[in-house]
């Protein structure tokens, strides 16, 4: 290509113009649905409906016409180990048949529920918006181990010849090999030996399989796979294997034109090179132009070799030979002499790499996306620009980036560049282009093994022409007594094409009077007549495109003013058994005030109560004002048909919500039980009237609805009103967890209305945190830190030294000691230990204190959040006021994970 450009300068000039990357603001991220429960893979249907799966078995469908997501089926799957802890198993992969428009077939790869340890590839028929579970045809079964395990793969894709590709992981525990090659050949240790799977030519694990599904549910073997077709029962090869030697090829992609196969292989965990063991860990992006062996567990990256380590004698043999790899493990049932190992296409460690510097540093989870071809989208509504023609998209689950890789005509690597550098992602786990030319992305969210509120299905739309203005509208007041002047603002409105803009504010009254038109960008207006007014801002560009935003203003009744403050002590935390002082004041222009006694204290609602903080909004920090209702669940109920049968505080056809809350208040399994009943329906508990099923409601949404209902039990017990000032004793209910929950104060006043206008209510809330904070709930954490869920707790794994977690706006008044629970599990995590420093204000701000060195531990319970180790105590000098606290994790000699910080408890004098 360079020679061609040198020979033809005119072509060079024209190409350089075309080669300019499109403006990033021409791309728009559109959120289609969010708050998902471990979304994994998706398929875009020919009519732009999006079919996607969640690990626990839900099959969901996004309908772009209705702009609604519904659960169309639930496949029973295995998701846990025998000890009931979370595994990586479940509903893992999905794709549609290339001829879906005619046959409506959908393929899933999953771990069936039950006692048989296997994963299966199965085909179902989709009828309209329903997945027919009775149409199931099992195409392929792969025996697996379900304990001491992980690494599932599960991605499905197709080539132009109708061949199905399926990725499978090595199904091998890495815990006993210190992050190096898991090749433990001792008797009974096969769960820790990837030679039984990835390098076993007679096993389908650690592979990318290529088969041709047939109409009757069987499959044939296409030409060109790694091993020949065979019918012998004692054959040492499986003809389904296209590529082998993979650890966890979690997302794959097949080039729609030339059939090249791409995958992202999530690599091992070793933090440094070790003579006698092997190289530091690397993730890989792979490319296969033909069938081949890609080396795991003997090689990583560009064929960096491990040593043949003997786990029995603790001695190392020779380095493995990439030209002639040999599998002589007793757990191998296939060939001993393997095909030569092939190098990765792109490879990278946890640290920055000179070979591919754009990849950055930190945690690693490589994912392969599609190759974009502009001629696949000739009639699309919004095709991506030609600039991305023939480029491969790769992405990173941990580092939250997408790269566009330029390929030579032969498919060789040329260069890479960041795709939309300012695009904010929350752990992208799948991507695909839709028929309209949009790029769909499924975002898993930050936490492992958990439903994340930030998880979502999004669409990246490209606009190659004129863009309509982006409109923002605001007002300094939404209500007031007449005459009532508001300052209107269009601040934030902009046009990406730099067109001149025309502004029109249209003010209309419910009374039907003539509208008022204002044409300034930021006008003021005085309402002289009472009423409820709609204010519509419309902004037009020079080419006629326009957009609008609306506001509502009420004139004639000034809203009450309510203040709620704590008058002493710590303003971030409550301490069980200790008093909390507070003061409330209310004033209203029409009604008077508490001070002049025109407002009676009995008219002001003031309550204080302990509440489980599980669903507390993320912005409920310290003593800031914030709502404490279970907002998401309440909103879902209001939008559903629940109110047809239930009232909050009185019986209808169904029971009152407060009675449901009282009945299940002490039931730890109530959320799961009642969520299931909302989805599936039920009868016999509250009478003969059956509760209708709601199959379109997903499990996370049902859970939110149930949690809101159960929260009403706390509201019922907190009905006793408090005086405008005084103190309350912080109490945790009997059986409550002393390390959880919040204490909330709520003060509200509803005025009497004025001038015939409706009454208005003003409410203020204060939140006091539990003095024990989980590091997994930190307000901020370094990118290189992994968030995950263990049991019911959100935790962190510190994978890189000199990273930090931050708790913002923490009042240190009366705090004398910080107790940190930190574990450095040597066997499970290969943790290397370190110290935790506590800094004030910034990551290198004033040092308040630090822990002793946290030594690695081989205690099997070191990683058990239900039985955490003894805390490390850090004494601090007297402090006052709110601070941002930075917990900095240090170990200058570590090359891998340091430890798991569980929690910090703030101890008062």
N, C-alpha and C positions, 0 to 999 in steps of 0.2 A: 504494500500500500504506500509506504514512504517513497519507494522508487517511482511509483506511478505519479505521485504528487510532484516529485522532483522533475520528472520528464514533461509534465503538462502544467505549467504555472497557472493557466487560466482555470483549469479544473481545481487546482489548489485554492485559488481565490474563491471560487463559487462554493466549494465544499466548506471552507473555513466559515463562510457566512452561515451556511446551513448547520454547521456543527456547533453553533452557539446554543448553550443550554437554554431552554425556555424559562421565562420568569417564574419564580416559585409562586408568586401570588396568582398565577393563572390556574393553579390547582386548588381545589377546595375539598376539605375533609368533611364529609356528611355522615353524621352518626345515625344509623338505622335502628339499632336496638342496643341496650346496654344492661348492666347488672346481671351478668350471666354466671353460670355455675360451671367453671372449667370447660369452656368451649375449646375444641381441638381442631376439627377439620370441617371444610365446607365444600359444596358443589353449587355452581351457578346454573340454574335451569335455563332452557332456551328462551323463556318468557321473562327472565330477570328475577324470578323468585329465587331465594337463596335458601338452600337446604344446609343445615349445619347441625353438628352433634355436640353433646356435652358428655364428659367422661362417665358420669354416673348413669348414662343410658338414655337420656332425653334426646329425641330427634325433633329439631325445631325447624319451622319454615317461616321465613320473612316474606310477606306479601307486599310488593312495592305499590300496588294500587290502593290497598287498605292501609299501608304503612303500619302494619301490625305483625307481630311475631306470635306464633302459637306452637304449642307442643302437639305434634301430629302422631307421635308414638313414643313409647318407652320400652326399650329393649332390656330385659333382665341381664345384668352383667355382674361380674365379680370385680370388686374394687379394693378389697382389703386382704391383708395377710391373715393367717390363722389367729394371730393375737389381736385382731381387730384394728390394727393400725393401717394407715392408708398405703396402698400399693400404687404402682403406676398402671395397673391393669384397668380395664373398663371398655367403654365404647371408644375405639381408637382412630378409626379411619372411615371415610365415606367418599364415594364418587358415583357419578351416574354413567350409564352405558352410553357409548358414542351415538347409538341410535335411540336415545331416550325419547325423542319426540314421537317415535312409533311404538316402542315396546315398554316404555315407562319403568325400566329396571334401574334399581339402585343397589349398589354394592357396599357392604359394611364389613369392617374387620374389627372383631371384638373378643372379649374374654367372657364366655357364657357363664351365667350364674350356675352354681352347683359344685359338686365335689370333683368333677373331672378336670384336671389341670390342662387346659388346652385353649388356644385361640383359634378362631375360625373366620374364614372368608365366606360370607353368605350373600345371596341375592334376594331382594324383595321387589314386589311390584308396588308402584305408587299410583293410586287411583284418585285423580283430582288433587285434593289437599290432604289425602289420607294415605298413610303407609299401611299396606295390607300385611300384617304380621303372619297371617296364615299362608301367604304365598312363599314363605321362606324356602330357599334351596341352598343347602350347604355345599359349597364348591370345593373347599379345601380346609383340612384340619391340621393344626400344628401343635403337637404336644409341647408343653412348657412346664417350668417349675414356678410355683406361685409364692413360695417362701424363700427367704434369703435371695431376693431377686429384684430385678428392675430391667430397664432397657427394653422397650416394647416395639419400637418402630411403629408401623401401622398406617403409613401414608399410601394412598392409592392414586395411580395416574394411568394414562393410556397413550399409545402411539398411534400414528396415522393408519396402521394396518389393523387396528382393533385389538392389539395385545394389551393385556392388563399387567401393570407393574405394581408389586406390593413390597413394601420394605418391612423387615423384621429386625428386632434388636438381638443382641447376643444373649439376653436372658441369663445374665451372669452377675453375681454379686461382686462389686469391686472392693468390699470392705476389708478383705484379708490380705490385700496385695500392696498396701501403702500407696495406692494411686498409680502403680506400675502395671505390668502385664499380669492379668489374672490367669495364671497357668498352674494352679495348685493341683498336682497329680496324686496327692496322698489319698488313700482309701477313704471313702465317705465325703470327700471334698469336691465332688463334681459341681455343686452349685457355685464354686469359686474358680472354675476352670472353663474359660471361653474356648478352649480347644475342642470341647464337646459340641460346640455350636458354630461359632463364626468360621473356624478353620476346619470344620467337619464337612466333607463333601457329600455326606449322606444325611445331613440335617438341614432343615429349612430356616433355622434361626441365624441371625447375623448375616442376612442375605438381602438381596433385592431379587424377587422372584418375577419371572416373566412367563405368562401363560396366555392362551387364547380361549376365553370362555365360550362355550357353545350354548345353543338355545335350550337344550334339555338340562342344563345345570352342570354338565361335565366340562372338561377343558382338554385342549390339545396343546402340544408343545411346538412353538414356532421354531423355525430354523435359526441357528446362530446362538443358541444358549451355550453356557459354559461346558456342559457335559451332554453327551448324546442321549437320545431317547433309548429307554431300555425297559424290559419287562421282567427282568430277573429279580426274584425275591431277595436274593442276597447281594444285590448290586451295591457297590460302595459309592455311588454318585446319585444325585437327584437331578433329573433333567429339567426341573422347573427353575433351577438356579441360573440367573443371568450374571449377577455379580456376587462375590462372597468377600469375607474378610472385613465385615462391618461391625462396629460397636453398637451404635444406636442411630441409624439413618432415619431421623425422625420426620423429615419432610423431603419429598422427592419431587422431581419435575422432569417431564419428557419434552424435548424440543419438538414442536409440532411439524417442523419441516424436515429436518435431517435425522430425527430419532435419537439424537444424543441424550443420554440420561444424566441428570444432575441430582445430587443429594447433599444434604448437610449432615455430617456425622459428628454427634456429640462425643467428645473425646474423654480420656481418663483424667485423673486428678493430681498426679504427681507435680509438686511445685518446683522441682529442680532436676537437672541431670544428675544421675547417680551411677558411678562406675560399678558394674556388677548387677545392676538392675535395669537401667534404661534411661531414655530421654525424659525431659520435662513434658508434661501433658500438652497436647495440641488438639484443637478442633480442625475439622477438614470440610472443605467443599470439594466434592468429587465430580468428575466427569468421566463417563464411559461411552466411547464411540463403538465399542464392541464388548463382548463378554469378558470378564476378567476377575482376578483375585486382588483385593485391595488391602491385604496384609494383616489386619487385626486378628489375633492379639500379639503378633510378632513384630509389627512395625507401626509407626505412626507418622503422619505428615508426609514429607517427601522421602519415605522409606527409612526414617531413623529407626535403628534396630534396638530391640530389647535383648537382654541376656537370657539365656536358658537357665533360669534360676530354679534350684531344687529346694522346695519348701520343707522337705524332711531334713536335709543336711545343712540347710541355710548356706549353701555354697552355689556359686555361679559357674555355669559352663561357658560355652562359646556364645558369641553374638549370633543371632539368627541371620541366615543368608537370604537376601531378597530374591536372588536369582533362582535359588533352589530351596524354598521353605519346606520343612519337614514337620509333620504332625505325628509324633510318636506317643501321644498321651494315651493312657489306658482308657480314657473316656471317649476316645475317638472311634467312631464306627465307620469312617470313610477311608479314603485314600491316605496313605502315609506321605507320599510325595505330592506336593501341591503345585498348582500353576504359579509362575513367577508373580511376585508382588508388584503392583502398579502404584505409582506415586499419586498423591492427592493433587487436585487441580489448584487449590488455594489452601493454605494451612496457616495456623496462627496459635500462639500460646496465650497465657493469661497476661503476660507483659507485652509491651509494644514490640513490634517486629519491624526490622528494617526492610524486609522483603515486601511486606504489605502494610505500610505505616498507617494508612487510612483506617485500618480495622480497630485501632486504639488498644485499650487494655481493659482488664476486668474479668468478670465471669464470662463463660463461654457456652453458647448453645447455637450451633450453626444450623441454618434452615435454607433450603433451596427453593427459589420461586421460579416463575415462568420466564421463557424467552419471548420477548415481544416482537411481533411481526405486524407492520402496519397494513399489509395486504390481507390480513385476517379480519380487518375491521373496516373494509371499504364502505360499507353502508351503515356504519355505526353512528349514533347520535353525537357521541363525544369521544372520538378516538384520541389516543395519546399522540403527541407530536412525532413527526418522523425522526426527530433527534434520537429517540429511543429504539428505532428500528434495529432489530437483530441483537439487541442487548439483553443480557441475562440479568435478572434481578435476584440478588441473594439478600438474606436478612438475618438478624441476630436477635434471638429471644431475650437474652440477658442484657445486651448493650443497646437495644432499642434503636437500631439503624437499619436502613435499606441501602444497598449499593447497586449501582448499575454497572455491569461488567461488559466492556467492549471486547468482542471476539473477532479473530481473523476469519476469513472465509473458510478455513479448515477447522475452525473451532478453537484455535489456540488463544490463550490469555494475552490480551494487549494492554489493558489498563482498567482501572475502576474509578468511580466517582460517587460521592454521596448523593443519593436521590432525596430531594427535598430536605435539606439539612435542618430546617426549622420545624419539620413535621414531628409533633409529639406523639410517641407511641407508648403503649403500656404492654410490653412483652408480646409482640406479634407472633402468632403461632401458625397462621396459614394465610396465603394470598392467592388470588386468581383474577384474571380478567373476565369481565362479563360481556355479553353480546353487544351492549351499548358502547363498549370501549372503556368502561370505568374499571379501575383496579379496586377490588374488594379485599379488605384486610380483616382478619379475625384477631382481636386482641384478648389475650388470656387474662391480663391483670397482673399485679405485682406479686401477690402471694401464691405460694405453692399449695396444692391440695385444698383449695378453698374457693368459694364464690367470692369474686372481687367486684365491688361496686363500679370500679373503673374498667372492667372488662366490657367489650363491646364489638359489634359488627359495624364496620364503617365502609364508606365508598369514597375513593379518591376520584374526583371529577376534573377533567381538563377543559378549559374554555380557551379556544384558540382565536376567538373573535372579540367583539366588544363586550365588556363586562358591566353589568348593572351596578349602580352604586351600592355600597354597604352603608346601611342607615342605622344610626343610633339616636335615640331620643330620651330625654330625661327632664324632670322638673324638680325644683328645690322643695316644693310642698305639694302634697296630694289632697289636702283638705284644709279648711280654715273658715273663720267667720267673715261675713261680708262687711265692707269691701275687702276682697281677698286678691292679693297680687302674687302671681307666680312668675318665676324666671324660667323660661324654657331654654333648653340647650340641645344643640345637634352635635355636641362634641363627640368625636369618635367616628363621625360620618366621613367616608372617603371614597374616592374613585381611583381604581388601580390603573386606569388608562389616562389619568390626569385630565379628564374632560372637565369643562366648566359645569357647575352644578346649579340647578334651580331648586329653591326650597319653597315648600308650601305647607304652612300649618293651618289645619282646618279645625275650628272649634265649634262643636254642635252640642245642643242641649236636648235632653229628653222631652222638654216642653215643646219642642218643634219650632222654636224661634229660628230666624234666619242665621245661617252659619257665619262665623267670623273667619276671614282669611288673612293670614299674616305671611309675609314673604321674606322676612329677614332670617338669617341662620339661627340667631339666638335672641328672639324677642322676649319682652315681658308683656304680661296681660293682666288686667284687673277685672275680676268678676264682681259685678255690682248687684246681681240678682241671684238668689238662692237657686240651687239645682245641682244635678249631676251632669257633668260635661264629659264628652269624649273629645280628645285632642289627637288628631291624626297628622303625622309628619310624612309628607311624600317628597322624595328627592329624585329629580330627573337629570339625566346627563344630556350632553349636546346631541346625542344620536337617538334620543327618545326612550331609552331604557330607564326604568324607574323601580323603586321599591319603597316600602312604607313601614312605619312603626307607630303604634298607638299607645295612648295613656288615658287614664281616667282620673278626673278631679271632682271633688265634692265641695261646693261652696254653700256656706250657711251655718255650719256647725264646726267649731274648732275642736280638734281632737284633744283628749286629756293628756296631761304630761305626768308620767309616772317615773319616779326614781327609786332604785333599790340598790342599797350598798351594804357592804360589810363594814362594821365600825371598829374592828380590832382583830388581831391575830393574823394567821396566814390566809391569804386570799386565793390560793390555788387548791389547797387540799382540805379535806375534812379528816378529823382524827377521831375514830370511834371512842365514845365515852367522854369526849371533851366538848364544851359549849361553843356555839357559834353566835356571835353578836351581829345583829342586822338592824337596818332602819329603812322605812318606806315613807315616801311622801307623794301626795297626789294634788294636782291643781288642774282646774278646768275653767276656761274663760267664762262659760255660762253658768256652771254649777258651783263655783267657788273652790275651796281647798280643804284639806285636812287641818291645816294650821288655823284657818278661821272658823273651822267646825261647821261650815256649810255643807261639807261632805262628811257623812257619818262614817266612822271607822268600820261599821258593819257592812258598808257598801263596797269596801275594798277587799278583794279576795287575795289573801296572803297564805300560802301554804309552803311547807318545807317537808321533804320526804326523801328517803333513800330510794334509789332506783337502780336496777341492773343497767349497766351502761353499754351493753352489747351493741345496741343499735343507735347509740348516741352519734349524731352527725359529726363528721370529721372536724368541723370548725368549732366544736364546743371546747374551747381552750380556757383553762384557768378560770377567772371570774368574769370573762367576757359575757355579754348578753347573747343568748342564743336560744332557739326553740328546743324543747326537750321531749316533744311528742315523737312517737314512732312515725315520722312523717310519711315515709315511703309506703308503709303498710296501710296507713289511714287513707292515703290517696288512692291506692289500689282498690280498697273497699268501696270508696265513694264512686269509683268508675265502674264497679261491677254491679251485679244484680243482687248483692247481699242484702241491700236495704229493702228489697221486696219481702223478705222473710224475717229480718232482724232489726230491732232498734237497739241503741246503746244501753238504755236504762229501763226498758220495759219489754214485756213478752209480746211477741206477735205470733205468727205461725211457728216461728222458731224461737229459741230462748234469747233473752237479752244478752248482749255481749258481756255486761258486767257479771252476769250469772255464770257464763262460760268461763270467764276469768277466775271467778271464785272457785269453781269446781276443779279446775286444772292447775290452780296456783302452785301446789306442792308437787306436781307431777313433772319430773325431770324430762320425761319423754313426750311431753304434751305438744311441743312444736312439731315433731315428726309425725305424731299420731293425727293431730288436727290438720296438718298440711296434706297428709294423705287423704283425709276425709273430704277436704275441700275439692281435691282433684277428682277423686273416685266416687264421692257421694257416700251416703250411709243413712241408717235409720235405727230406731230402737233405744236411743239414749235419752232423748228429751220428749218422746211421745211417738205417736204412730206416723206422723207426717215425715216422709223421707226427705233427706237433703239431696238436692240435685247435684249431679256430677259436673265438674268444670274442667274437662280435659284440655281446654285451651290455656289454662293457667299453669305456668311452670312451677317446679318445686321451689326455686328461690323466691318467686313472687308470693306463693302460698305461705311460705315461711314468714315473710314480712307481714302478711296480713294477720297471721296467728300471733306473732309477737306484739303487734299493736293491740290486739284483743286482750292478750294476757297482761299487757301493761296497765289495763284498766283496773286490775286488782289493786295495784299500788295507788291509783287515783282514788279508789273507794276508801282505802284505809287512811288516806291523807286528807279527808274531808274537813277535819277540824281547822277552823280558821285561826290565824294568829293575829295578835295586835300589831299596830303599825311599827312598833319598835320593841326590842327585847332580845332574848336569846333562846336557842333551842339546843338540846343535847343530841349530838350526832349518834345515831343508833343504827346498827346493822340488824335486820330481822333475824329471828331465830333460824338457824340452819343456813344463813347466808355466808358467802365466802368473804372473809375479812380482807382479801386481796383484790376484790373486784367491786364494781359499782360506783355510782356517783351520788352526791347529795345535791338536790336541786331546790332552789327557792324560786317561787313564782308569785309575782304581784301584778294584779290586773284591776282595771276599773272601767266599767261601762257607763258612759255618761247618760244623761236623760234626754238626749236629742235637743235640738234647738231650731226655732223658726220653721217648724214642720219638717225638718230634715231628720233622717234616721240617726239613731244613737251610734256612737263610735266607741270602740274599745281599744285601749292601749295596754300592752302587756310587756313586762320586763322579767327576764329570767337570769338567774345567776347559777353557775355550775361549779361545784367543788369536786375535784377529782379524788379518787382513792389515792392514798399516799404511795401505793405500789403501782408502778408503771411498767408495762411490758415493752421491751425494746422493739419488738415487732410492730408496736403501734406508734413508734417515734414519728414526729412530724416531718422529719427529713432524714435521709440516710445516703451515704455515698453510693454512687452507681455500682461500685464493685462489691457491694454487700448484697447477699441473697436474702430475700424474704421468703418464709415458708410457714406452713401451719403444722403444728405437732399437737394432736388431740384437739382441744378447743383453744389453744393458745397461738397467737401470732409471734413468730420468733425471727431472729436473724442468724445467719452464718457469716462470720467475718472471714472472707476468703483472701483478703489482701491487707497487708499492714498499712498503717497511716491513713486509715479510713475512719469515718465517724458516724454517729447517730445523734440527732439533735431533738431535744424537747424545748419548745418555744414558750416564752412568757411564763416561766416558773417562779413563783414567789418563794424566796428563801427565808422569809421572816420566821424566826423561832426554830429554824432547821439547824440541827447540830451534827447530824451524821447521815451518810448515805450508805445503804447496805445493798451491794451489788451481787446478784446471783449469776455466776458465769461458769460454764462448763467447757472443758477442753477434752472432748472424748477422743482418745488416741486411736482406738480400734475402729470406731465407726466412721471417723472423719479424718483420721491422720492429722489431728490438730496439733499445732506446735506451741500453743500457749502464748502468753504475752502479758501486757499490763493494760489497764484502762485509766486514762487521765480524764479529769473533769475540768473543763475550761469554761470561763464565763464570757459571754458576749460574742465570741468568734472562736474559730477552731484553734487559733494560736493565742487566744486571749488569756486573761489572768488564770493561773492554775489554782484551782480550789483544793485539789488533792488527787491522789492516785492510789490504785490498789497495789498490793504486793504482786509479785510475778505469779501468774496463774499457770500452774504446772499441768502438762498433759496428764490425763488419767485413763487407766485401762479398766476402771470400774464400769461394768455393763450398764449400770443405772445412771451414768454420768450424763446421758442424753435424754433422760426421762423427765419430762416437764411436770409430771405428777409427783415426783419425789426429787425435787431439785437439791443440789448440794448446798452446804452451809454458805452463807453470804460472806463476801469480802467487805469489811467495814472500813469506811473512809470518813474520818473526822474532818469537819470544816469549821472555819472561824465564823463568828456571827456575821450574818448578811441581812440586808433589808431590800425590799422591793423585788420587782419581777425581772428575771433575766432569761436570756436564751442560754441553755446549758448544752455544751458540746462534749459528748463522751467519745474520746479519741482512742482508737485501738492500735497499740504499738507492739512491734517486735521487729527490730531492724535486721535480724538474721533470718527471719522466716521467709520461705519461698512458696508457702501454700496457706491453707486455712489456719487461723489462729485459734478461735474458740467460738462458742455460742453464748452470747449475752442474753440471759433470760429476762431479768427484771432489775429495777432499782427501786428501793423503798426509802422514802424521805422520813427521817425520824425526828420528832420534835422534842424539845426539852421538857 
